[in-house]
Amino acid sequence: NIITETYNRETFKNNLNIIRKLTLTTPRNFEPEMKKLCAESGVALVFVPEFQKTHISGATRWLTSDKALIVMSLRHKSNDHFWFTFFHEAAHIILHSKKDTFIDNPGGYESPEENEANRFSRNILIPENEYIHFIETGDFHSDKIRKFASRIKIHPGIIVGRLQYDKYIKFSWYNDLKDKF
């Protein structure tokens, strides 16, 4: 029932760049703005409580040929997971077939589409060339993470999550730099 404009791929791509900047704000500020920017692009964005025993963070499907849907379960309750999931689901809309439904399947089979959506999300959040340069420094102290995040205009918790996932730092390190929702 969410009213949206007709889907426009270019508008959505441009709005994703605006949404990326919202990683530096609070849920109170980013939630209505995300929904508005998605709706302007032809995408309905819905947040739901986590479905018990499903381990699903997000899903994407086309409701009509002119309207897409992103559903996010807020499963992990930390900003690194939240933003990765959002951009991953957005990638399915931009890059993949309108005939398919994509449901996050942690630990499951990784299709080429899922791998492509993961890559899209990683690179929109932290541009690949910037990340490689940061990794090459080998200095992952919290002050360096904050400076890097500030330079690329992203929340430092997202940098921490990426470093943890890529095993450059332990999962127990620097979680205080992440925001919890």
N, C-alpha and C positions, 0 to 999 in steps of 0.2 A: 503493500500500500504506500510505500515511500514514493513521493513524486520526484521524478528526475527529468532532466533534459534528455533528448535523444543522444545516445552514445556517440561521442566524438573522440577518436583515438588521440589526436593531437592535443585536444584540450585536456584529456586525462593525463597524458605524458607531462604537459606543462604544469598541471596541478600537482602532480607527484613531486615535482621539484619544490613547490611551495609547501607541501605537506612535510617534506623532509626537514624543512626549517622548524617545524613544530616540535621536533624531538627535544628542543631546548625549553619547551613550555610544560605546563602542568596539564593533567587530564581535563581539568575544568576548562582550560583554554583550548586545548587541541581537539577535544572530542566534537564540539559543535562545528568547529572550523573544518575538520576532516570530513564530516558528514556533508557539509555545505559544498565543499570543493568536489567531492565525489559525485554528489547529485548534479552539480553543474556539468559534469562530464558524462552523465548517463549511467552512473554506478550507485546503487543503493548500498550503504554501509550499515551493518547491524552488529551490535555487541550483545552477546548472550552469556549467561552463566555457563561454566564448564559442564558439559554433559558427563554425568558420572560414568566412570569406567570406560570411557571412549578414548582418552588421551588425544583428543583432537583440539588443535589450536586455531585452525581456520579452514574455510571452504569457499569455493568460488563456483558460480555457475551463471549461465545466461538465462534470464527470465523470459526475454523476448529477443528478437534480433537487434533491438535498440536499447536494451536495458540489462545490465549485469548486476550481480549481487556478490558482495563480499560479506561473509559471516565470520566474526572473530569471537572465540570463546573466553578470552582473557585467562587462559589456563595457567600460564606460568607466573603471572602477576609481577613481572619485572620488565622494565622498559626495553632491554635488549631483545628479549623474546617477542614482545609486543610489536616493536617496529620491524623486526625481521619478518614476522608473520604477515604483517600488513603489506609490505612491499613484495613479498613472495606471492601473495594472493593477487596483488595488482599485476604482477608479471603474467599470470595466467590470462588475465583479461587482454593485455596488450599483445602477447606473443602467441597465444594458443587458440585452438578451435572453439567456436561458439557452440559446438555440439557436445563438448565434453564438460563433465562436472569434475572438479578437483577437490579432494578432501585430504587434508593433511594426514599423513600416515607415518608417525615417528617410528623409526626402526624397521619400516617396511620396505618393499621394493621401490627402488629409485628409478623411475622412468626418465627418458631423455627430457621430457617436459618438466619434471620435478627438478632435475639437475639444472636446467636452464632457468627456472624460476628462482632457485637458490642463488645462482650466479648473479642474476639480475638484482636480487635483494641485497646481496653482499656489496655489489658494486655501486648501487645507488646510495647506499648508506655510507660506505667508505670507498671512494674511488680507488680502483686497483693500483694505479701507479703511486698514489699517495700511501697506500697501505704497504706496498712493497718497500718503498723508501723508508717508512717508519720501522718495519721489521728489520731491515738491514742495519739500523742503528744498534739493535740488540739491547736497547735501554728501555725497559718496560716498567720503570718506577712510576708511581701514581702521579707525580708532578709532570713527568714526560707525557703520560697518557692525557692529562688535562690540557697541556699545551697543544698537543696534536689535535685533540678534539676541538679546541678553540679555533685552531688554524683552519680546520676543514668545516667548522660550524656544525658540529654534531654533538650530541650529549656524550660525555665520557663513558657512561655506562654501556653504550653501544660498542665502544672500542674495547672495553673490558670483556664483554660477552664474546666478541670476535676473537680476541687473544686467547680466551679460555677455550673456545671451540676448536681453534687451530692449534691448541696445546703449546702455546708459547708461555702461558702462565697457568698455574693450578686453578681449578674451579673454586677454590677457597680464597683466592687472592682478590683484593680490591672490590669486593661486592658492595662495599660502602659507597662506591662511586655510581652504583646503579640506583635508579628510582624504583620503588615498589609501589604497585597499584593495589 
